[in-house]
Amino acid sequence: MGGPGSGWGSEDLGPGRKKKTAIAVVGSGSPVRPSNLPKEVAPHWDRLAEVVSGVAFSQDSEAMAEAAWLLFRQQKFREALLVMPLDDDLNRLSLAVGRSLSALLTQFGLTPRSRQILLVPKEETEVDEFDALMKGRE
């Protein structure tokens, strides 16, 4: 993974640089949408559940609910900013929500950088294309 200087597979990274290590994703069960989640926030939960399938587990339900709320708030701030683009308080709130949302999405591996360090276990039915190709050559 990664190219020259990315830190992947390289022991000699220079002074002050640590080798990146992959983090195995572990957990049990599937996330369960909280029953008290408002209907306006539920579509954001459903979209997140679809995107983090295989990476999120039952213990991630609360974090996903928080992310769904943040996505909902961000959508509302964006709609309001279209009407009142010069409102500084609204801009600051929108930026704060964006930072909080970014931090949560990073934890789920939903940013390009965070995705590089997650090792998601393969499902038993998932075929490794490289292995299949190599077996075909034997």
N, CA, C and O of each residue as an XYZ file, in Angstrom:
552
protein
N       0.835     -1.177      0.000
C       0.000      0.000      0.000
C       0.879      1.238      0.000
O       1.946      1.239      0.612
N       0.463      2.249     -0.650
C       1.175      3.512     -0.632
C       2.398      3.491     -1.526
O       2.904      2.425     -1.879
N       2.853      4.632     -1.879
C       4.017      4.745     -2.740
C       5.246      5.113     -1.954
O       5.241      5.058     -0.725
N       6.301      5.488     -2.646
C       7.535      5.866     -1.985
C       7.289      7.003     -0.992
O       6.621      7.991     -1.298
N       7.846      6.834      0.197
C       7.708      7.883      1.198
C       6.384      7.885      1.928
O       6.156      8.746      2.778
N       5.493      6.938      1.618
C       4.184      6.935      2.263
C       4.233      6.361      3.667
O       3.318      6.577      4.463
N       5.312      5.621      3.979
C       5.407      5.013      5.293
C       4.980      3.567      5.310
O       5.272      2.853      6.269
N       4.304      3.117      4.285
C       3.846      1.737      4.239
C       4.978      0.851      3.757
O       5.532      1.064      2.678
N       5.316     -0.144      4.564
C       6.328     -1.105      4.173
C       7.735     -0.563      4.213
O       8.646     -1.187      3.669
N       7.938      0.558      4.827
C       9.263      1.154      4.893
C       9.659      1.319      6.347
O       8.939      1.942      7.127
N      10.813      0.755      6.715
C      11.300      0.873      8.092
C      12.053      2.187      8.290
O      11.962      2.788      9.361
N      12.795      2.643      7.278
C      13.625      3.827      7.405
C      12.841      5.044      6.938
O      12.826      5.367      5.751
N      12.190      5.717      7.882
C      11.356      6.858      7.530
C      12.004      8.192      7.858
O      11.440      9.248      7.572
N      13.176      8.146      8.451
C      13.852      9.387      8.796
C      13.527      9.812     10.219
O      12.648      9.240     10.864
N      14.239     10.813     10.697
C      14.062     11.246     12.083
C      12.659     11.810     12.338
O      12.122     12.581     11.543
N      12.092     11.399     13.468
C      10.801     11.936     13.881
C       9.594     11.369     13.168
O       8.476     11.831     13.396
N       9.786     10.380     12.309
C       8.650      9.810     11.582
C       8.456      8.373     12.013
O       9.418      7.610     12.099
N       7.230      8.004     12.280
C       6.913      6.647     12.694
C       6.334      5.868     11.525
O       5.674      6.425     10.648
N       6.590      4.598     11.533
C       5.996      3.729     10.522
C       4.511      3.584     10.826
O       4.126      3.353     11.972
N       3.692      3.716      9.816
C       2.253      3.554      9.976
C       1.941      2.079     10.132
O       2.513      1.235      9.442
N       1.046      1.780     11.029
C       0.618      0.399     11.193
C      -0.879      0.334     10.987
O      -1.617      1.230     11.397
N      -1.312     -0.718     10.357
C      -2.736     -0.880     10.073
C      -3.469     -1.264     11.347
O      -2.916     -1.927     12.224
N      -4.703     -0.844     11.435
C      -5.551     -1.134     12.579
C      -6.615     -2.126     12.127
O      -7.352     -1.867     11.176
N      -6.691     -3.257     12.809
C      -7.700     -4.258     12.464
C      -9.058     -3.813     12.999
O      -9.172     -3.377     14.145
N     -10.061     -3.926     12.176
C     -11.425     -3.585     12.569
C     -12.055     -4.812     13.205
O     -12.164     -5.862     12.571
N     -12.470     -4.678     14.458
C     -13.093     -5.800     15.157
C     -14.364     -5.331     15.845
O     -14.504     -4.154     16.176
N     -15.263     -6.234     16.050
C     -16.510     -5.931     16.730
C     -17.474     -7.070     16.553
O     -17.132     -8.124     16.018
N     -18.685     -6.842     17.009
C     -19.697     -7.888     16.886
C     -21.041     -7.265     16.541
O     -21.337     -6.131     16.916
N     -21.831     -8.022     15.828
C     -23.172     -7.578     15.476
C     -23.175     -6.412     14.510
O     -22.123     -5.893     14.136
N     -24.354     -6.011     14.116
C     -24.524     -4.873     13.222
C     -25.070     -3.692     14.015
O     -25.761     -3.880     15.016
N     -24.760     -2.469     13.569
C     -25.300     -1.298     14.259
C     -26.821     -1.315     14.221
O     -27.429     -1.742     13.239
N     -27.417     -0.847     15.299
C     -28.873     -0.788     15.395
C     -29.280      0.670     15.531
O     -28.807      1.384     16.416
N     -30.167      1.101     14.636
C     -30.616      2.491     14.679
C     -31.423      2.725     15.957
O     -32.353      1.969     16.238
N     -31.087      3.754     16.734
C     -31.839      4.046     17.955
C     -33.306      4.325     17.648
O     -33.629      4.991     16.664
N     -34.175      3.816     18.487
C     -35.613      3.972     18.250
C     -36.065      5.421     18.422
O     -37.098      5.810     17.878
N     -35.310      6.224     19.166
C     -35.701      7.612     19.394
C     -35.102      8.586     18.378
O     -35.180      9.800     18.568
N     -34.517      8.076     17.318
C     -33.947      8.935     16.282
C     -35.089      9.565     15.467
O     -35.923      8.839     14.927
N     -35.138     10.886     15.372
C     -36.222     11.538     14.633
C     -36.243     11.127     13.159
O     -35.219     10.755     12.586
N     -37.425     11.203     12.567
C     -37.584     10.772     11.174
C     -36.746     11.613     10.210
O     -36.381     11.133      9.136
N     -36.435     12.858     10.575
C     -35.613     13.706      9.704
C     -34.146     13.266      9.716
O     -33.418     13.504      8.752
N     -33.722     12.633     10.794
C     -32.332     12.217     10.940
C     -32.139     10.785     10.426
O     -31.038     10.405     10.028
N     -33.212     10.002     10.437
C     -33.151      8.585     10.058
C     -32.532      8.342      8.672
O     -31.748      7.403      8.538
N     -32.840      9.134      7.638
C     -32.207      8.882      6.334
C     -30.679      9.009      6.373
O     -29.976      8.314      5.639
N     -30.175      9.893      7.226
C     -28.721     10.043      7.358
C     -28.129      8.804      8.030
O     -27.051      8.341      7.659
N     -28.846      8.274      9.020
C     -28.416      7.024      9.662
C     -28.374      5.897      8.625
O     -27.397      5.152      8.544
N     -29.443      5.783      7.837
C     -29.526      4.703      6.855
C     -28.390      4.783      5.843
O     -27.811      3.760      5.476
N     -28.072      5.981      5.395
C     -26.977      6.160      4.436
C     -25.638      5.777      5.073
O     -24.816      5.105      4.450
N     -25.429      6.210      6.313
C     -24.196      5.852      7.013
C     -24.087      4.342      7.190
O     -23.024      3.759      6.974
N     -25.192      3.712      7.584
C     -25.185      2.258      7.797
C     -24.804      1.540      6.510
O     -24.096      0.534      6.542
N     -25.270      2.051      5.392
C     -24.931      1.459      4.095
C     -23.446      1.624      3.791
O     -22.792      0.693      3.321
N     -22.929      2.799      4.059
C     -21.543      3.110      3.722
C     -20.552      2.382      4.636
O     -19.488      1.964      4.178
N     -20.884      2.227      5.908
C     -19.943      1.607      6.851
C     -20.219      0.124      7.066
O     -19.701     -0.477      8.007
N     -21.019     -0.455      6.212
C     -21.309     -1.883      6.312
C     -20.011     -2.679      6.281
O     -19.182     -2.486      5.391
N     -19.833     -3.569      7.244
C     -18.630     -4.369      7.331
C     -17.543     -3.745      8.186
O     -16.581     -4.418      8.558
N     -17.685     -2.458      8.503
C     -16.705     -1.762      9.320
C     -17.299     -1.368     10.670
O     -16.582     -1.300     11.669
N     -18.611     -1.108     10.702
C     -19.277     -0.696     11.938
C     -19.995     -1.881     12.562
O     -20.505     -2.761     11.869
N     -20.020     -1.880     13.871
C     -20.626     -2.978     14.616
C     -21.620     -2.427     15.625
O     -21.804     -1.214     15.719
N     -22.265     -3.314     16.384
C     -23.312     -2.884     17.308
C     -22.808     -1.836     18.296
O     -23.557     -0.928     18.658
N     -21.561     -1.940     18.737
C     -21.048     -0.975     19.694
C     -20.826      0.404     19.070
O     -20.537      1.360     19.790
N     -20.954      0.525     17.755
C     -20.797      1.802     17.064
C     -22.115      2.546     16.878
O     -22.133      3.629     16.293
N     -23.202      1.989     17.360
C     -24.530      2.577     17.135
C     -24.630      4.016     17.618
O     -25.174      4.867     16.913
N     -24.113      4.301     18.809
C     -24.203      5.666     19.347
C     -23.369      6.652     18.530
O     -23.807      7.773     18.272
N     -22.183      6.239     18.129
C     -21.336      7.118     17.314
C     -21.996      7.372     15.957
O     -21.913      8.475     15.417
N     -22.647      6.348     15.415
C     -23.341      6.530     14.133
C     -24.533      7.464     14.297
O     -24.816      8.274     13.414
N     -25.232      7.353     15.424
C     -26.360      8.252     15.680
C     -25.871      9.694     15.758
O     -26.503     10.600     15.215
N     -24.737      9.906     16.439
C     -24.162     11.244     16.529
C     -23.761     11.752     15.148
O     -23.998     12.915     14.821
N     -23.161     10.894     14.343
C     -22.775     11.287     12.985
C     -24.009     11.618     12.144
O     -23.982     12.560     11.352
N     -25.087     10.852     12.311
C     -26.327     11.127     11.575
C     -26.888     12.494     11.968
O     -27.341     13.253     11.111
N     -26.857     12.802     13.265
C     -27.313     14.124     13.724
C     -26.442     15.224     13.120
O     -26.957     16.248     12.672
N     -25.139     15.017     13.105
C     -24.235     16.022     12.544
C     -24.478     16.214     11.047
O     -24.439     17.341     10.554
N     -24.725     15.133     10.331
C     -25.041     15.248      8.899
C     -26.333     16.033      8.699
O     -26.432     16.862      7.794
N     -27.313     15.769      9.542
C     -28.591     16.488      9.469
C     -28.368     17.980      9.735
O     -28.865     18.833      8.999
N     -27.607     18.283     10.804
C     -27.336     19.693     11.137
C     -26.562     20.381     10.018
O     -26.851     21.524      9.665
N     -25.588     19.682      9.470
C     -24.801     20.270      8.394
C     -25.694     20.598      7.189
O     -25.546     21.647      6.563
N     -26.611     19.697      6.878
C     -27.549     19.938      5.776
C     -28.388     21.181      6.065
O     -28.584     22.013      5.179
N     -28.883     21.313      7.289
C     -29.716     22.474      7.652
C     -28.901     23.765      7.604
O     -29.400     24.788      7.136
N     -27.659     23.733      8.079
C     -26.817     24.931      8.018
C     -26.553     25.333      6.572
O     -26.574     26.519      6.241
N     -26.306     24.365      5.723
C     -26.055     24.679      4.311
C     -27.285     25.309      3.662
O     -27.171     26.261      2.891
N     -28.456     24.770      3.981
C     -29.693     25.353      3.450
C     -29.860     26.785      3.943
O     -30.233     27.669      3.171
N     -29.586     27.017      5.226
C     -29.720     28.364      5.793
C     -28.694     29.317      5.194
O     -29.000     30.487      4.963
N     -27.486     28.836      4.941
C     -26.450     29.692      4.384
C     -26.751     30.122      2.950
O     -26.250     31.146      2.486
N     -27.569     29.340      2.254
C     -27.983     29.761      0.913
C     -28.872     30.995      0.975
O     -28.883     31.819      0.060
N     -29.614     31.108      2.071
C     -30.520     32.240      2.257
C     -29.804     33.405      2.930
O     -30.042     34.562      2.585
N     -28.920     33.104      3.896
C     -28.221     34.143      4.658
C     -26.707     33.909      4.578
O     -26.104     33.570      5.596
N     -26.079     34.072      3.430
C     -24.664     33.718      3.278
C     -23.697     34.561      4.108
O     -22.560     34.137      4.313
N     -24.101     35.734      4.594
C     -23.187     36.597      5.335
C     -23.367     36.505      6.845
O     -22.863     37.363      7.569
N     -24.056     35.508      7.333
C     -24.285     35.339      8.759
C     -23.068     34.661      9.391
O     -22.875     33.457      9.227
N     -22.243     35.435     10.117
C     -21.006     34.914     10.691
C     -21.255     33.819     11.724
O     -20.527     32.827     11.755
N     -22.265     33.982     12.565
C     -22.553     32.967     13.584
C     -22.927     31.643     12.937
O     -22.489     30.579     13.376
N     -23.731     31.718     11.904
C     -24.142     30.511     11.192
C     -22.942     29.846     10.524
O     -22.821     28.621     10.525
N     -22.061     30.659      9.956
C     -20.837     30.123      9.349
C     -19.983     29.407     10.385
O     -19.482     28.312     10.128
N     -19.813     30.022     11.564
C     -19.006     29.408     12.626
C     -19.630     28.094     13.096
O     -18.922     27.106     13.287
N     -20.946     28.078     13.282
C     -21.626     26.848     13.695
C     -21.469     25.756     12.644
O     -21.224     24.595     12.970
N     -21.612     26.141     11.394
C     -21.474     25.175     10.309
C     -20.068     24.587     10.278
O     -19.906     23.383     10.075
N     -19.058     25.415     10.474
C     -17.673     24.939     10.503
C     -17.429     24.013     11.696
O     -16.736     23.004     11.565
N     -17.993     24.349     12.853
C     -17.831     23.505     14.046
C     -18.473     22.138     13.832
O     -17.900     21.113     14.203
N     -19.653     22.125     13.238
C     -20.326     20.860     12.942
C     -19.499     20.066     11.937
O     -19.359     18.850     12.067
N     -18.956     20.745     10.946
C     -18.119     20.078      9.949
C     -16.893     19.431     10.565
O     -16.526     18.319     10.185
N     -16.249     20.109     11.514
C     -15.075     19.538     12.185
C     -15.461     18.308     13.011
O     -14.767     17.292     12.978
N     -16.560     18.402     13.744
C     -17.010     17.260     14.547
C     -17.368     16.084     13.652
O     -17.024     14.940     13.949
N     -18.053     16.368     12.567
C     -18.444     15.319     11.630
C     -17.209     14.677     11.002
O     -17.136     13.454     10.878
N     -16.253     15.492     10.613
C     -15.023     14.971     10.015
C     -14.302     14.035     10.977
O     -13.790     12.993     10.567
N     -14.260     14.402     12.251
C     -13.590     13.554     13.245
C     -14.295     12.202     13.365
O     -13.632     11.168     13.445
N     -15.621     12.198     13.377
C     -16.353     10.935     13.471
C     -16.198     10.104     12.200
O     -15.995      8.892     12.272
N     -16.292     10.738     11.055
C     -16.162     10.004      9.796
C     -14.762      9.402      9.660
O     -14.598      8.320      9.096
N     -13.766     10.101     10.175
C     -12.404      9.573     10.168
C     -12.334      8.287     10.981
O     -11.661      7.337     10.580
N     -13.017      8.248     12.108
C     -13.002      7.058     12.954
C     -13.622      5.860     12.246
O     -13.242      4.720     12.514
N     -14.558      6.101     11.360
C     -15.193      5.018     10.607
C     -14.444      4.692      9.317
O     -14.873      3.821      8.561
N     -13.329      5.381      9.055
C     -12.557      5.111      7.845
C     -13.207      5.676      6.602
O     -13.038      5.131      5.512
N     -13.949      6.761      6.747
C     -14.679      7.323      5.610
C     -13.985      8.526      4.986
O     -14.605      9.290      4.246
N     -12.718      8.692      5.280
C     -11.928      9.707      4.595
C     -10.790      8.965      3.880
O     -10.387      7.892      4.329
N     -10.275      9.507      2.798
C      -9.222      8.790      2.063
C      -8.029      8.411      2.946
O      -7.505      7.303      2.832
N      -7.608      9.301      3.803
C      -6.446      9.008      4.647
C      -6.761      7.944      5.697
O      -5.968      7.026      5.905
N      -7.906      8.060      6.355
C      -8.227      7.090      7.408
C      -8.498      5.707      6.826
O      -8.280      4.699      7.498
N      -8.960      5.652      5.610
C      -9.240      4.370      4.958
C      -7.959      3.571      4.731
O      -8.004      2.343      4.655
N      -6.834      4.244      4.624
C      -5.566      3.573      4.368
C      -5.087      2.742      5.546
O      -4.301      1.814      5.357
N      -5.538      3.048      6.751
C      -4.994      2.340      7.910
C      -5.960      1.340      8.520
O      -5.662      0.768      9.568
N      -7.116      1.111      7.892
C      -8.059      0.126      8.408
C      -7.892     -1.201      7.686
O      -7.860     -1.242      6.456
N      -7.786     -2.269      8.433
C      -7.767     -3.613      7.863
C      -9.138     -4.221      8.107
O      -9.440     -4.662      9.216
N      -9.953     -4.243      7.085
C     -11.294     -4.791      7.209
C     -11.238     -6.270      6.881
O     -10.780     -6.647      5.803
N     -11.703     -7.124      7.805
C     -11.657     -8.561      7.523
C     -12.544     -8.918      6.334
O     -13.639     -8.381      6.169
N     -12.041     -9.843      5.504
C     -12.824    -10.295      4.357
C     -13.942    -11.202      4.827
O     -13.786    -11.947      5.795
N     -15.059    -11.137      4.142
C     -16.124    -12.087      4.406
C     -15.701    -13.422      3.824
O     -14.948    -13.468      2.852
N     -16.175    -14.493      4.404
C     -15.752    -15.821      3.958
C     -16.081    -16.080      2.497
O     -15.384    -16.852      1.840
N     -17.127    -15.453      1.975
C     -17.523    -15.671      0.589
C     -16.766    -14.758     -0.380
O     -16.860    -14.927     -1.596
N     -16.013    -13.789      0.161
C     -15.299    -12.832     -0.673
C     -14.078    -13.499     -1.310
O     -13.279    -14.137     -0.625
N     -13.946    -13.345     -2.619
C     -12.851    -13.956     -3.364
C     -11.738    -12.933     -3.536
O     -11.981    -11.801     -3.955
N     -10.517    -13.338     -3.209
C      -9.357    -12.497     -3.436
C      -8.949    -12.701     -4.893
O      -8.526    -13.793     -5.273
N      -9.073    -11.658     -5.706
C      -8.812    -11.770     -7.145
C      -7.378    -12.197     -7.431
O      -7.143    -12.971     -8.359
N      -6.415    -11.709     -6.653
C      -5.021    -12.072     -6.864
C      -4.814    -13.558     -6.578
O      -4.178    -14.264     -7.360
N      -5.360    -14.032     -5.444
C      -5.238    -15.448     -5.121
C      -5.869    -16.321     -6.197
O      -5.306    -17.350     -6.569
N      -7.036    -15.919     -6.703
C      -7.713    -16.688     -7.736
C      -6.858    -16.740     -9.007
O      -6.764    -17.783     -9.654
N      -6.240    -15.618     -9.359
C      -5.385    -15.557    -10.534
C      -4.166    -16.471    -10.359
O      -3.783    -17.192    -11.280
N      -3.570    -16.432     -9.182
C      -2.390    -17.266     -8.928
C      -2.752    -18.758     -8.928
O      -1.978    -19.576     -9.425
N      -3.893    -19.113     -8.388
C      -4.317    -20.514     -8.389
C      -4.552    -20.997     -9.806
O      -4.305    -22.162    -10.117
N      -5.031    -20.103    -10.673
C      -5.278    -20.451    -12.060
C      -3.999    -20.693    -12.844
O      -4.015    -21.375    -13.869
N      -2.893    -20.139    -12.368
C      -1.614    -20.281    -13.063
C      -0.878    -21.537    -12.637
O       0.062    -21.959    -13.311
N      -1.291    -22.146    -11.522
C      -0.597    -23.344    -11.012
C      -0.923    -24.568    -11.813
O      -0.423    -25.652    -11.514
